[in-house]
Amino acid sequence: MTLALPPHNRAAFYLFELVHFIFRLPLMSSPYTYTPVSPDPGPAASSRGTRKEIWAWAMYDWASSAWSTLQITMVVSYITTKVLPGEAGVYVYGLGISASMLLAATASPIIGALADARANKRTWLMGSTILGAASVALMAIVPMEMGWLIGLLFFFACLGFELSWGLYNGFLPEIADDESMNRVSAWGFAAGYLGGGLALLIAILILLYGEHFGLPKTSDDNTIHLRIAIFLTGVWWALFSLPTFVILRDKSKPRAVPAKVVDEAKGAILQVWTTLKRVRQFGMLALFLIGFLFYNDGMQTVISQASVFGERELKMTPLELGQMILMVQFVSLPGALLMGKLSDRIGAKTTLHINLAIWVGLLVVAFFVTTKAQFWAMAVVLALVMGGGQSVSRAIMGFMTPEKHAAEFMGFFNLSGRAASMLGPFVFSLTLNRTGSAHIAILSLLVFFVIGWALVLPVNIARGKAQAGKA
């Protein structure tokens, strides 16, 4: 499948061609075919979404990934070393993430049901984006002496990001059919890794060479440049979200005459409860979600705790860890595209099995890693499968999701990924505390992959599609 881009998107065409040339990967013929003709987009890229809609959808991943990347590099340093040094900063940072995930996990299905009822996912997505992006920018503007306010803004930034992803995922079944679901999902993740990586690269350049770019001079600790980098993260998120808001539209129709928001909220809660009671109607989807909850928690914990492993066991410096994260961002791009192409050829479920097998192998190998070179090699493999596991999981979810319940069910997808988000870090931290070994702690995460893999083994996607068709 090729996507013919209008003239104003030729940059994306050359960008993806460059990626293919650099990595020499047999991903697919370029996902874009540049045709400088009329602005008419021509035939749809799939039976549901036009080329322009798919591009606009993927751009939100590009935009919002700046926050997820800078959060674990610049923002954590700003809060824990500049605003609230010591244990207070660590506590505020952890509390902000945990509290936002808990609230988002609770609210996402309700907001999704409301969005489905009124067919206004785009409006909710805009609202959550404004909340998140504005909070990020304000974090850099508020004086550092107001630590409590910066902590609150950090919570709202995380909340906006978490809420937006359930709504963003809800558009996937509307713009991609069964044939293109894998590829479209993979392109979204690829755009996210590239966008997040570029945002991180810009932030690093600001810290290292800010004065050469005409930015104010700063002391040795680079606090001013750090705040500028965080401010630009909020601007990046808001600016690159505009194509999504301008182009993308809800394709479903409102279910009934709009009622008062309070009444609709009550109805949404009842709808969520009804969906839970009717879970047997979507048995394959429910089983997959439970399995996803476990193995995704393992994936997220490995990603978030890899720096702890490198710092404690290999004595890596913050600069070395930052360079590794930057590498992971860019290598994850072809990895996500490769998994999308592989899913087209051998099927989404088989691709997921391969992905999980690699993850299990990585954890076993990590137990024997003793040098930085070995850790870098493991990080390259991790980068190649990191986005692929999430991408193919989202595609499988899309296959088995009833279209008229898209936002609501994607809210449950978000819920399953966040509800137990603290379980993996808890097991890792507890094991590390009891044993004093990050090697043993990382190996303890195998249980999440084994349980999750066992649960998704009996999932039959064809049967899940049939069940979704009865909704």
Buried (B, 14 or more C-beta within 10 A) or exposed (E): EBBBBBEEBBEBBEBBBEBBEEBEBEBBEBBBEBBEEEEEBEEBBBEBBBBBBBBBBBBBBBBBBBBBBBBBBBBBBBBBBBBBEEEBBBEBBBEBBBEBBBBBBEBBBBBBBBBBBBBBBBBBBBBBBBBBBBBBBBBBEBEBEEBEBBBBBBBBBBBBBBBBBBBBBBBBBBBBBBEBBBBBBBBBBBBBBBBBBBBBBBBBBBBEEBEEEEEEEBEEEBBBBBBBBBBBBBBBBBEBBBBBBEBBEBBBEEEEEEEEEEEBBEBBBEBBEEBEEEEEBBBBBBBBBBBBBBBBBBBBBBBBBBBBBBBBBBEBEEEBBBBBBBBBBBBBBBBBBBBBBBBBEEBBBEBBBBBBEBBBEBBEEBEEBEEBEBBBEBBEBBBBBBBBBBBBBBBBBBBBBBBBBBBBBBBBBBBBBBBBBBBBBEBBBEBBEEEEBBBBBBBBBBEBBBBBBEBBEEBBBEEBBEBBEEB
